[in-house]
């Protein structure tokens, strides 16, 4: 399973695969980028670590949701 990060970058936000030099996708807002994730990861399995503006990790999501190793509410 590949791991990606949604992080602040310059004047917007970027989605970058762990170890990659270039971003896979860029967006002006975090919300816009998060809205694209289900479409971007359709048909593949990926883990996405979503960062806050200060760089700390806010949450982690697994796509598809059925591949989430933890079964928890919320």
C-alpha positions as a printed NumPy array, in Angstrom:
array([[  0.   ,   0.   ,   0.   ],
       [  1.408,   3.38 ,  -1.012],
       [  1.46 ,   6.249,   1.481],
       [  0.675,   9.84 ,   0.517],
       [  0.698,  13.125,   2.432],
       [ -1.642,  16.118,   2.125],
       [  0.521,  19.024,   3.29 ],
       [  0.725,  22.805,   3.089],
       [  3.017,  23.962,   0.287],
       [  3.752,  27.569,  -0.541],
       [  0.472,  29.264,  -1.359],
       [ -1.673,  26.1  ,  -1.328],
       [ -1.761,  22.391,  -0.524],
       [ -0.216,  19.359,  -2.187],
       [ -0.668,  15.6  ,  -2.343],
       [  2.7  ,  13.876,  -2.462],
       [  3.638,  10.204,  -2.396],
       [  6.152,   9.329,   0.321],
       [  9.64 ,   9.553,  -1.184],
       [  8.541,  11.441,  -4.318],
       [ 10.242,  14.652,  -5.411],
       [  7.189,  16.166,  -7.064],
       [  3.595,  16.516,  -5.888],
       [  0.968,  14.274,  -7.482],
       [ -1.629,  17.034,  -7.218],
       [ -1.791,  20.648,  -6.011],
       [ -4.752,  22.744,  -4.917],
       [ -5.41 ,  26.218,  -3.586],
       [ -7.278,  24.866,  -0.538],
       [ -7.041,  21.816,   1.681],
       [-10.803,  21.173,   1.409],
       [-10.627,  21.128,  -2.388],
       [ -7.769,  18.632,  -2.362],
       [ -9.49 ,  16.385,   0.193],
       [-12.607,  16.361,  -1.972],
       [-10.582,  14.914,  -4.87 ],
       [ -9.092,  12.01 ,  -2.916],
       [-11.855,   9.412,  -3.457],
       [-11.677,   9.968,  -7.216],
       [ -7.869,  10.01 ,  -7.3  ],
       [ -7.598,   6.704,  -5.434],
       [-10.486,   4.898,  -7.159],
       [ -9.365,   1.36 ,  -7.965],
       [ -6.226,   1.438,  -5.843],
       [ -5.268,   1.039,  -2.199],
       [ -3.531,   3.934,  -0.473],
       [ -2.963,   5.479,   2.932],
       [ -3.214,   9.267,   3.15 ],
       [ -1.802,  11.239,   6.069],
       [ -3.511,  14.604,   6.308],
       [ -1.461,  17.362,   7.907],
       [ -2.516,  20.574,   9.638],
       [ -1.197,  23.967,   8.525],
       [  1.581,  23.66 ,  11.149],
       [  2.753,  20.366,   9.607],
       [  1.532,  18.035,  12.357],
       [ -0.645,  15.065,  11.367],
       [ -4.372,  15.685,  11.77 ],
       [ -5.69 ,  12.304,  10.598],
       [ -4.98 ,   9.297,   8.42 ],
       [ -7.384,   7.857,   5.855],
       [ -7.26 ,   4.602,   3.929],
       [ -8.67 ,   4.249,   0.405],
       [-10.8  ,   2.355,  -0.215],
       [-12.374,   2.581,   3.223],
       [-12.835,  -1.212,   3.208],
       [ -9.021,  -1.524,   3.339],
       [ -8.84 ,   0.343,   6.655],
       [ -7.029,  -1.986,   9.071],
       [ -8.907,  -0.59 ,  12.081],
       [-12.606,  -1.036,  12.559],
       [-13.599,   1.933,  14.674],
       [-16.464,   4.372,  14.809],
       [-15.844,   7.956,  13.85 ]])
